[in-house]
Amino acid sequence: MADESTWRLTPEQHVRLRRTVDVAVLERLLACLPASERPVTLLGFCSDPTPAEVLEVLRASGVSDTELDELRQLAEYVPLPPHLAHPENDPDPNWTAAPWHLVCQVSPPSDPELRALWEAVERGRGGA
């Protein structure tokens, strides 16, 4: 296990969490994880992560540039069709919609102690 010193979420991170997350338990879990695993784990407990956030935490965790390029293509936005993007129908003609819904799923740790902490972060869900 990593350093179990106190690890605190920032106010910005705290706001992004699902309402069912026990913040104190999540902070304990994050303190036990290696620094490279914290961003991915944290995002796994966030509400509605964006493709940009997923790419950023994957970059921070050490995913190769080649893999990121492939994932970036999956997360690219496509413009609205012309009949919807007309200024009279849409005040922001530069707005784009995601081509599909993003699902961010993170696997729990294999270590039994960390797994127990993971499951305690959201008791009713059994983890993210």
C-alpha positions as CSV (number, residue, x, y, z in Angstrom):
1,M,0.0,0.0,0.0
2,A,1.0,3.6,-0.6
3,D,1.5,6.3,2.1
4,E,-1.5,6.4,4.3
5,S,-0.9,10.0,5.3
6,T,-3.9,12.4,5.2
7,W,-5.1,13.1,1.7
8,R,-7.8,15.7,1.2
9,L,-10.0,16.4,-1.8
10,T,-10.1,20.0,-3.1
11,P,-13.5,21.8,-3.0
12,E,-13.7,21.4,-6.8
13,Q,-13.1,17.7,-6.6
14,H,-15.6,17.3,-3.8
15,V,-18.4,19.1,-5.8
16,R,-17.9,16.6,-8.6
17,L,-18.6,13.5,-6.5
18,R,-21.8,11.5,-6.7
19,R,-24.0,12.3,-3.7
20,T,-23.7,8.7,-2.4
21,V,-19.9,8.9,-1.9
22,D,-18.6,8.9,1.7
23,V,-15.9,11.6,1.3
24,A,-13.9,10.5,4.4
25,V,-13.7,6.9,3.2
26,L,-12.7,8.0,-0.3
27,E,-10.0,10.2,1.1
28,R,-8.7,7.3,3.1
29,L,-8.7,5.1,0.0
30,L,-6.9,7.7,-2.1
31,A,-4.3,8.1,0.6
32,C,-3.5,4.4,0.3
33,L,-3.2,4.3,-3.5
34,P,-0.1,5.2,-5.5
35,A,-0.2,8.8,-6.8
36,S,-0.5,7.6,-10.4
37,E,-3.8,5.7,-9.5
38,R,-5.5,8.5,-7.6
39,P,-6.8,10.5,-10.5
40,V,-8.4,7.5,-12.2
41,T,-9.9,6.2,-9.0
42,L,-11.3,9.7,-8.1
43,L,-12.9,10.1,-11.5
44,G,-14.5,6.7,-11.0
45,F,-16.6,8.2,-8.2
46,C,-17.4,11.5,-10.0
47,S,-20.7,12.4,-11.5
48,D,-20.8,12.7,-15.3
49,P,-17.1,12.8,-16.2
50,T,-16.3,14.5,-19.5
51,P,-14.2,12.9,-22.2
52,A,-11.6,15.6,-21.6
53,E,-11.4,14.7,-17.9
54,V,-11.1,11.0,-18.8
55,L,-8.2,11.7,-21.2
56,E,-6.5,13.9,-18.7
57,V,-6.5,11.3,-15.9
58,L,-5.4,8.6,-18.3
59,R,-2.5,10.8,-19.3
60,A,-1.6,11.4,-15.6
61,S,-1.7,7.6,-15.0
62,G,0.9,7.0,-17.7
63,V,-1.2,5.8,-20.7
64,S,1.0,6.1,-23.9
65,D,0.5,8.9,-26.4
66,T,-0.5,6.2,-29.0
67,E,-3.3,4.9,-26.8
68,L,-4.4,8.5,-25.9
69,D,-4.6,9.4,-29.6
70,E,-6.9,6.4,-30.2
71,L,-9.1,7.3,-27.2
72,R,-9.2,11.0,-28.2
73,Q,-10.7,10.0,-31.6
74,L,-13.5,8.1,-29.7
75,A,-14.1,11.2,-27.5
76,E,-14.2,13.8,-30.4
77,Y,-17.3,15.8,-30.8
78,V,-19.2,16.1,-34.0
79,P,-21.0,19.2,-35.1
80,L,-24.8,19.5,-35.2
81,P,-26.4,18.9,-38.5
82,P,-27.0,22.1,-40.4
83,H,-30.7,22.1,-39.9
84,L,-30.2,22.2,-36.1
85,A,-27.2,24.5,-36.1
86,H,-28.9,27.5,-37.7
87,P,-28.6,30.6,-35.5
88,E,-32.3,31.0,-35.4
89,N,-32.7,27.5,-33.9
90,D,-29.5,27.4,-31.8
91,P,-28.0,30.5,-30.1
92,D,-24.6,28.9,-30.2
93,P,-23.9,27.5,-33.7
94,N,-20.5,26.2,-32.5
95,W,-22.1,23.8,-30.0
96,T,-21.4,20.2,-30.7
97,A,-22.9,17.0,-29.3
98,A,-21.0,13.9,-28.2
99,P,-21.4,11.0,-30.7
100,W,-22.2,8.6,-27.9
101,H,-22.6,8.6,-24.1
102,L,-19.4,8.2,-22.1
103,V,-19.2,5.6,-19.4
104,C,-16.3,5.8,-17.0
105,Q,-15.9,2.5,-15.1
106,V,-12.9,1.8,-12.9
107,S,-12.1,-1.6,-11.5
108,P,-11.7,-2.0,-7.8
109,P,-8.2,-2.8,-6.4
110,S,-7.3,-6.4,-6.0
111,D,-5.7,-6.0,-2.6
112,P,-8.4,-7.1,0.0
113,E,-7.9,-4.1,2.3
114,L,-8.1,-1.6,-0.5
115,R,-11.1,-3.5,-2.0
116,A,-12.9,-3.2,1.4
117,L,-12.2,0.6,1.5
118,W,-13.4,0.9,-2.2
119,E,-16.6,-0.9,-1.4
120,A,-17.2,1.3,1.7
121,V,-16.9,4.6,-0.4
122,E,-20.4,3.9,-1.7
123,R,-22.1,1.3,0.5
124,G,-25.3,1.0,-1.5
125,R,-23.4,0.7,-4.9
126,G,-20.6,-1.6,-3.9
127,G,-18.1,0.8,-5.4
128,A,-18.2,2.8,-8.6
